[in-house]
Amino acid sequence: MEINQIDLQIIEELTVKFADIPEAIASLETIADCEGDLEDAAMTLAIRTGQQPDITNSEWLEGLAKKCRVAVCQSEFRNDMVDGNFMPLYQHFERVKVCPKLLILPVLLYVHEHGVNRFCQPLDPL
């Protein structure tokens, strides 16, 4: 499975965990509609939120995730992210409006799939 490919079983598990959050469910449905392709789903969701991602840029989601790196890598959320518990950071993103609600889960899934500690390494003290 490709690194930006999310297994449908994971999508189903997250659908149960985020059942009370319509934007999260819409994101997960879009990821499922894109057969788990996180990059395609993120582009689709970005367009829905009024953004105009560069269709030719396959690293668009990576760029968005990097813009959110400081929020993602806060010590209070990092262990949850490593464990695949996205809810605390999702709720934090909602409060601080780091990115559009429809794009929160794609960003968190991207970071988790690429390795939270590796993603956060540039912010770690030497």
Phi and psi in degrees as GROMACS dihedral restraints (atoms count N, CA, C in turn):
[ dihedral_restraints ]
;  ai    aj    ak    al  type     phi  dphi    fc
    3     4     5     6     1   -65.2    20    10
    4     5     6     7     1   156.9    20    10
    6     7     8     9     1   -67.4    20    10
    7     8     9    10     1   -28.7    20    10
    9    10    11    12     1   -95.8    20    10
   10    11    12    13     1    19.0    20    10
   12    13    14    15     1  -107.2    20    10
   13    14    15    16     1   122.5    20    10
   15    16    17    18     1  -102.0    20    10
   16    17    18    19     1   128.0    20    10
   18    19    20    21     1   -63.0    20    10
   19    20    21    22     1   138.7    20    10
   21    22    23    24     1   -62.8    20    10
   22    23    24    25     1   -27.8    20    10
   24    25    26    27     1   -64.5    20    10
   25    26    27    28     1   -39.4    20    10
   27    28    29    30     1   -64.1    20    10
   28    29    30    31     1   -41.4    20    10
   30    31    32    33     1   -60.3    20    10
   31    32    33    34     1   -43.6    20    10
   33    34    35    36     1   -62.7    20    10
   34    35    36    37     1   -42.9    20    10
   36    37    38    39     1   -62.4    20    10
   37    38    39    40     1   -43.1    20    10
   39    40    41    42     1   -68.3    20    10
   40    41    42    43     1   -32.6    20    10
   42    43    44    45     1   -60.3    20    10
   43    44    45    46     1   -38.5    20    10
   45    46    47    48     1   -68.2    20    10
   46    47    48    49     1   -45.5    20    10
   48    49    50    51     1   -66.2    20    10
   49    50    51    52     1   -32.3    20    10
   51    52    53    54     1  -107.3    20    10
   52    53    54    55     1    20.7    20    10
   54    55    56    57     1   -55.0    20    10
   55    56    57    58     1   -28.7    20    10
   57    58    59    60     1   -90.3    20    10
   58    59    60    61     1     4.6    20    10
   60    61    62    63     1  -119.4    20    10
   61    62    63    64     1   100.1    20    10
   63    64    65    66     1   -55.1    20    10
   64    65    66    67     1   -40.2    20    10
   66    67    68    69     1   -65.6    20    10
   67    68    69    70     1   -37.9    20    10
   69    70    71    72     1   -65.9    20    10
   70    71    72    73     1   -42.0    20    10
   72    73    74    75     1   -63.8    20    10
   73    74    75    76     1   -42.2    20    10
   75    76    77    78     1   -61.0    20    10
   76    77    78    79     1   -40.7    20    10
   78    79    80    81     1   -62.9    20    10
   79    80    81    82     1   -47.0    20    10
   81    82    83    84     1   -64.4    20    10
   82    83    84    85     1   -38.6    20    10
   84    85    86    87     1   -63.1    20    10
   85    86    87    88     1   -40.1    20    10
   87    88    89    90     1   -66.2    20    10
   88    89    90    91     1   -41.8    20    10
   90    91    92    93     1   -61.1    20    10
   91    92    93    94     1   -43.0    20    10
   93    94    95    96     1   -63.8    20    10
   94    95    96    97     1   -43.2    20    10
   96    97    98    99     1   -60.9    20    10
   97    98    99   100     1   -29.2    20    10
   99   100   101   102     1   -90.8    20    10
  100   101   102   103     1    18.4    20    10
  102   103   104   105     1    56.1    20    10
  103   104   105   106     1    36.3    20    10
  105   106   107   108     1    84.0    20    10
  106   107   108   109     1     0.2    20    10
  108   109   110   111     1   -76.7    20    10
  109   110   111   112     1   105.7    20    10
  111   112   113   114     1   -65.1    20    10
  112   113   114   115     1   -40.0    20    10
  114   115   116   117     1   -64.3    20    10
  115   116   117   118     1   -47.9    20    10
  117   118   119   120     1   -60.6    20    10
  118   119   120   121     1   -44.0    20    10
  120   121   122   123     1   -63.3    20    10
  121   122   123   124     1   -42.7    20    10
  123   124   125   126     1   -62.7    20    10
  124   125   126   127     1   -41.1    20    10
  126   127   128   129     1   -62.6    20    10
  127   128   129   130     1   -44.8    20    10
  129   130   131   132     1   -60.8    20    10
  130   131   132   133     1   -46.3    20    10
  132   133   134   135     1   -66.6    20    10
  133   134   135   136     1   -37.1    20    10
  135   136   137   138     1   -61.7    20    10
  136   137   138   139     1   -43.9    20    10
  138   139   140   141     1   -61.7    20    10
  139   140   141   142     1   -40.3    20    10
  141   142   143   144     1   -62.5    20    10
  142   143   144   145     1   -29.7    20    10
  144   145   146   147     1   -89.0    20    10
  145   146   147   148     1     4.6    20    10
  147   148   149   150     1    92.2    20    10
  148   149   150   151     1     2.6    20    10
  150   151   152   153     1   -82.9    20    10
  151   152   153   154     1   161.4    20    10
  153   154   155   156     1  -125.2    20    10
  154   155   156   157     1    76.6    20    10
  156   157   158   159     1   -66.4    20    10
  157   158   159   160     1   149.1    20    10
  159   160   161   162     1   -71.3    20    10
  160   161   162   163     1   109.3    20    10
  162   163   164   165     1   -59.3    20    10
  163   164   165   166     1   -30.2    20    10
  165   166   167   168     1   -81.9    20    10
  166   167   168   169     1    -7.8    20    10
  168   169   170   171     1   -95.6    20    10
  169   170   171   172     1   101.2    20    10
  171   172   173   174     1   -73.3    20    10
  172   173   174   175     1    -8.3    20    10
  174   175   176   177     1   -98.7    20    10
  175   176   177   178     1    17.3    20    10
  177   178   179   180     1   -59.6    20    10
  178   179   180   181     1   -46.1    20    10
  180   181   182   183     1   -64.3    20    10
  181   182   183   184     1   -39.0    20    10
  183   184   185   186     1   -59.6    20    10
  184   185   186   187     1   -43.2    20    10
  186   187   188   189     1   -62.2    20    10
  187   188   189   190     1   -42.2    20    10
  189   190   191   192     1   -64.0    20    10
  190   191   192   193     1   -43.5    20    10
  192   193   194   195     1   -60.4    20    10
  193   194   195   196     1   -41.5    20    10
  195   196   197   198     1   -64.2    20    10
  196   197   198   199     1   -34.4    20    10
  198   199   200   201     1   -64.5    20    10
  199   200   201   202     1   -25.3    20    10
  201   202   203   204     1   -97.1    20    10
  202   203   204   205     1     3.0    20    10
  204   205   206   207     1   -55.1    20    10
  205   206   207   208     1   -44.3    20    10
  207   208   209   210     1   -59.9    20    10
  208   209   210   211     1   -43.3    20    10
  210   211   212   213     1   -67.9    20    10
  211   212   213   214     1   -44.1    20    10
  213   214   215   216     1   -62.3    20    10
  214   215   216   217     1   -38.6    20    10
  216   217   218   219     1   -91.6    20    10
  217   218   219   220     1     8.6    20    10
  219   220   221   222     1   -61.0    20    10
  220   221   222   223     1   137.7    20    10
  222   223   224   225     1   -57.6    20    10
  223   224   225   226     1   -32.3    20    10
  225   226   227   228     1   -67.9    20    10
  226   227   228   229     1   -19.1    20    10
  228   229   230   231     1  -110.2    20    10
  229   230   231   232     1   -17.5    20    10
  231   232   233   234     1   -60.8    20    10
  232   233   234   235     1   -47.2    20    10
  234   235   236   237     1   -63.6    20    10
  235   236   237   238     1   -39.0    20    10
  237   238   239   240     1   -59.5    20    10
  238   239   240   241     1   -43.8    20    10
  240   241   242   243     1   -62.9    20    10
  241   242   243   244     1   -43.4    20    10
  243   244   245   246     1   -58.7    20    10
  244   245   246   247     1   -39.2    20    10
  246   247   248   249     1   -80.6    20    10
  247   248   249   250     1    -3.2    20    10
  249   250   251   252     1    81.9    20    10
  250   251   252   253     1    15.5    20    10
  252   253   254   255     1   -93.7    20    10
  253   254   255   256     1    95.8    20    10
  255   256   257   258     1   -86.3    20    10
  256   257   258   259     1   -17.4    20    10
  258   259   260   261     1   -58.0    20    10
  259   260   261   262     1   -47.8    20    10
  261   262   263   264     1   -58.7    20    10
  262   263   264   265     1   -43.8    20    10
  264   265   266   267     1   -72.8    20    10
  265   266   267   268     1   -35.7    20    10
  267   268   269   270     1   -57.1    20    10
  268   269   270   271     1   -48.5    20    10
  270   271   272   273     1   -64.3    20    10
  271   272   273   274     1   -37.0    20    10
  273   274   275   276     1   -63.5    20    10
  274   275   276   277     1   -45.1    20    10
  276   277   278   279     1   -59.2    20    10
  277   278   279   280     1   -40.6    20    10
  279   280   281   282     1   -60.3    20    10
  280   281   282   283     1   -43.1    20    10
  282   283   284   285     1   -67.4    20    10
  283   284   285   286     1   -45.8    20    10
  285   286   287   288     1   -92.0    20    10
  286   287   288   289     1    -4.0    20    10
  288   289   290   291     1    54.1    20    10
  289   290   291   292     1    51.1    20    10
  291   292   293   294     1   -66.1    20    10
  292   293   294   295     1   -38.4    20    10
  294   295   296   297     1  -153.0    20    10
  295   296   297   298     1   167.5    20    10
  297   298   299   300     1   -55.7    20    10
  298   299   300   301     1   143.4    20    10
  300   301   302   303     1   -53.9    20    10
  301   302   303   304     1   -38.6    20    10
  303   304   305   306     1   -66.1    20    10
  304   305   306   307     1   -18.4    20    10
  306   307   308   309     1  -101.6    20    10
  307   308   309   310     1    -3.0    20    10
  309   310   311   312     1   -62.0    20    10
  310   311   312   313     1   -53.7    20    10
  312   313   314   315     1   -63.3    20    10
  313   314   315   316     1   -41.5    20    10
  315   316   317   318     1   -57.5    20    10
  316   317   318   319     1   -39.4    20    10
  318   319   320   321     1   -64.6    20    10
  319   320   321   322     1   -47.6    20    10
  321   322   323   324     1   -64.5    20    10
  322   323   324   325     1   -40.4    20    10
  324   325   326   327     1   -65.1    20    10
  325   326   327   328     1   -40.3    20    10
  327   328   329   330     1   -58.6    20    10
  328   329   330   331     1   -49.3    20    10
  330   331   332   333     1   -62.0    20    10
  331   332   333   334     1   -45.1    20    10
  333   334   335   336     1   -62.5    20    10
  334   335   336   337     1   -44.3    20    10
  336   337   338   339     1   -66.4    20    10
  337   338   339   340     1   -31.1    20    10
  339   340   341   342     1   -88.6    20    10
  340   341   342   343     1    -7.1    20    10
  342   343   344   345     1    97.9    20    10
  343   344   345   346     1   109.4    20    10
  345   346   347   348     1   -59.8    20    10
  346   347   348   349     1   -48.3    20    10
  348   349   350   351     1   -64.6    20    10
  349   350   351   352     1   -39.7    20    10
  351   352   353   354     1   -66.2    20    10
  352   353   354   355     1   -42.2    20    10
  354   355   356   357     1   -61.3    20    10
  355   356   357   358     1   -38.3    20    10
  357   358   359   360     1   -86.1    20    10
  358   359   360   361     1    -8.5    20    10
  360   361   362   363     1   -51.6    20    10
  361   362   363   364     1   -41.2    20    10
  363   364   365   366     1   -59.8    20    10
  364   365   366   367     1   -21.2    20    10
  366   367   368   369     1   -97.1    20    10
  367   368   369   370     1    -8.6    20    10
  369   370   371   372     1   -71.8    20    10
  370   371   372   373     1   142.0    20    10
  372   373   374   375     1   -65.3    20    10
  373   374   375   376     1   149.7    20    10
